[in-house]
Amino acid sequence: MATAVPAERDAVAEAFPGPVRERELPGAVVHETAGGPALLAAGVGPALAAASTAVALTAAALEGRPYGLVVCAGIGGGFAPHAPLGSLVVADAITAADLGAETAEGFLPVTELGFGTVTHHPPASLAEAVAAASGARTGTVLTVSTVTGTAARADALRARHPRALAEGMEGFGVAEAAAAQGVPVLEVRAVSNPVGPRDRAAWRIGDALNALTEGFGKLAPVLESWNTA
Ligand SMILES: O=C(O)c1cccc(C(=O)CC[C@H]2O[C@@H](n3cnc4c(=O)[nH]cnc43)[C@H](O)[C@@H]2O)c1
C-alpha cells in the first residue's frame, strides 16, 4: 500500500490494528502490519512515489515473496458534483493528466508523441468489488504534478477527461512501478478538497483521513481475498 505521506499511511494502518514492524530499505521504509498489508509512505509526486514503490517491490521480489497487488491510497481533490468532500473514489483508470506536450492546437499526451503510456487500468472486478464494499464511486483518477488551482484548469481537465472524479499526485507513478514488475495496481482517494480555484479554507484533510480509515476498514476483506485467490 503506497501513500504519499506518513499521515495517510497511518490513517490506512488504523484499519489494520496490531503490531507493525518497520523495515528500512535503501530509500524506503516499509511498515509491515501483522496479517495485513505492507504500508509505504512513498513521497509526494509521481516521480518519488514511483522510485519508492519500485524499491519496495524489488526488495520483496528479491526475497522471494513478491507482492500480489499495489494500492495507491491517499487524500485528493474531487471533481464536483460527483466527488464531494469526504467521499471515496476508486480508480478504474489511472491517468497522467499532464504527461505530454503543449501545442498551439492543444495538449498532446505522450502516447500521441509515440512514447509510453498515459493510463493504467486496475483489474475491473477488483475496483468494482472495492467500491461496492466501501461505498466509493468509480471513475478516472488523474495524476498531476501541479495541483489544480483555477477554474480554467479544472474545466480543461474535465473537458479532456469527462470521467475524471478525482486528482492526486502519485497514482500514475505508483502504477508505472507496479506495471514494470507485472503487479496489478489500484488507487483509492478520499476527497479532501474540491478541484478548482485554490481555497485553503475549503480543505477537509481530517475528514478525508477519517474517510480513508473507515473505507479501508470496509474494503480490507476484499483486498485479503484478492491476495489469497
Ligand atoms: O496549496 C494548495 O493549493 C494545495 C491544494 C491541494 C493540495 C495541496 C497539497 O500540497 C497536497 C498534495 C498531496 O495531497 C494530494 N492531494 C490532495 N488534494 C489534491 C488536489 O486537489 N490535487 C492534487 N493532489 C492533491 C496529493 O496526492 C499529494 O500527495 C496543496
The ligand as an ORCA input file, in Angstrom:
! r2SCAN-3c Opt
* xyz 0 1
  O      -1.552     24.630     -1.961
  C      -2.582     24.203     -2.462
  O      -3.408     24.928     -3.041
  C      -2.868     22.743     -2.375
  C      -4.141     22.275     -2.671
  C      -4.413     20.917     -2.539
  C      -3.401     20.038     -2.137
  C      -2.138     20.543     -1.858
  C      -1.056     19.686     -1.446
  O       0.072     20.090     -1.380
  C      -1.362     18.274     -1.138
  C      -0.661     17.348     -2.069
  C      -0.825     15.931     -1.604
  O      -2.177     15.624     -1.358
  C      -2.766     15.011     -2.505
  N      -3.787     15.981     -2.959
  C      -4.745     16.470     -2.165
  N      -5.547     17.284     -2.842
  C      -5.091     17.330     -4.100
  C      -5.524     18.041     -5.264
  O      -6.523     18.775     -5.281
  N      -4.797     17.847     -6.386
  C      -3.717     17.033     -6.405
  N      -3.279     16.358     -5.324
  C      -3.956     16.508     -4.186
  C      -1.637     14.732     -3.465
  O      -1.707     13.391     -3.920
  C      -0.369     14.982     -2.659
  O       0.077     13.816     -2.027
  C      -1.860     21.896     -1.989
*
